């Protein structure tokens, strides 16, 4: 951060008294991230506890402690907890995006009070290509299950914004087993789909946990298979729902959205 920008951040943080912070926190509520803003907690009665701080403690050691010179994109940043943590580790640039203006208002306020130079934008995950740049580190935490088109989102991250590392987290339900699978099965194979460790993405038609934006909930095997399918190599699994991944080029033969020869033959009414 340049000296002038640092001075402006410090000045912005210093102008807030505890009483003013408390009043502003109430005005911007309710909060989903329980942040500590100079001693003022934003969601002290969170139903999950001290969230997301307790989640962060489970995988913080898997993230480089020194991010000096690195660029970070925080997708679905909410009130900015992880954006702030990345800035504390010295990231040169942190961009947080979300499609909820209320969350973005919280994030901007939290960054100002914390004296952190972080940019926040209203942007959908489906529009990340408009950023026109790749980031050293991309955070995709607690987002997948809120999306109607989750695999498309992972494909877009791979195609447009992940330069090296993706840190992924998703709520998971169902079995934690991961069944060893063949690369292909005959059409007559049916029993494999009943195995607990087969990749399974559970669809939520109406609502889950009183949240109508919860659309899909993967089991562990599905979360890992989706990451691999989108072009990410899992290199660390520090916490049950968290994966540290490296971007790799997709293998030839199955590009995203492909229409395969057998399908084309079927559509044309030809012999498959």
QUIQUIZI-V564839 format. One record per pair of residues at least 24 apart in sequence whose C-alpha atoms are under 7 Angstrom apart, sorted by the first residue. I is the first residue (numbers start at 1). J is the second residue. If there is no record, write none. Layout:
((I | J) (I | J))
This chain:
((1 | 92) (9 | 112) (9 | 115) (9 | 116) (9 | 117) (10 | 115) (12 | 112) (12 | 113) (12 | 115) (13 | 112) (13 | 113) (13 | 114) (13 | 115) (16 | 113) (28 | 106) (33 | 79) (33 | 81) (35 | 81) (37 | 110) (37 | 113) (37 | 114) (58 | 239) (59 | 238) (59 | 239) (62 | 238) (65 | 89) (66 | 90) (67 | 91) (68 | 92) (70 | 136) (71 | 135) (71 | 136) (71 | 137) (72 | 135) (72 | 136) (72 | 137) (72 | 138) (73 | 135) (73 | 137) (73 | 138) (73 | 139) (74 | 138) (74 | 139) (74 | 140) (75 | 125) (75 | 139) (75 | 140) (76 | 143) (78 | 103) (78 | 104) (78 | 107) (79 | 103) (79 | 104) (79 | 106) (79 | 107) (80 | 107) (87 | 116) (94 | 118) (94 | 119) (95 | 119) (95 | 120) (96 | 120) (96 | 121) (97 | 121) (97 | 122) (97 | 123) (98 | 122) (98 | 123) (98 | 124) (99 | 123) (99 | 124) (125 | 153) (126 | 153) (126 | 156) (128 | 160) (128 | 161) (129 | 160) (133 | 161) (134 | 160) (134 | 161) (134 | 162) (134 | 163) (135 | 161) (135 | 162) (135 | 163) (136 | 162) (136 | 163) (136 | 164) (136 | 165) (137 | 162) (137 | 164) (137 | 165) (137 | 166) (138 | 162) (138 | 165) (138 | 166) (138 | 167) (139 | 166) (139 | 167) (139 | 168) (140 | 167) (140 | 168) (140 | 169) (141 | 168) (141 | 169) (141 | 170) (142 | 169) (142 | 170) (142 | 171) (143 | 170) (144 | 170) (145 | 170) (145 | 214) (145 | 215) (145 | 216) (145 | 217) (146 | 213) (146 | 214) (146 | 215) (146 | 216) (147 | 215) (148 | 215) (151 | 226) (154 | 230) (155 | 230) (158 | 230) (158 | 231) (158 | 247) (162 | 247) (163 | 247) (164 | 246) (164 | 247) (165 | 245) (165 | 246) (165 | 247) (166 | 244) (166 | 245) (166 | 246) (167 | 243) (167 | 244) (167 | 245) (168 | 242) (168 | 243) (168 | 244) (169 | 241) (169 | 242) (169 | 243) (170 | 241) (171 | 217) (171 | 241) (172 | 217) (172 | 218) (172 | 219) (172 | 220) (172 | 241) (173 | 217) (173 | 218) (173 | 219) (174 | 219) (175 | 219) (175 | 220) (176 | 219) (176 | 220) (177 | 220) (177 | 221) (178 | 220) (178 | 221) (197 | 221) (199 | 225))
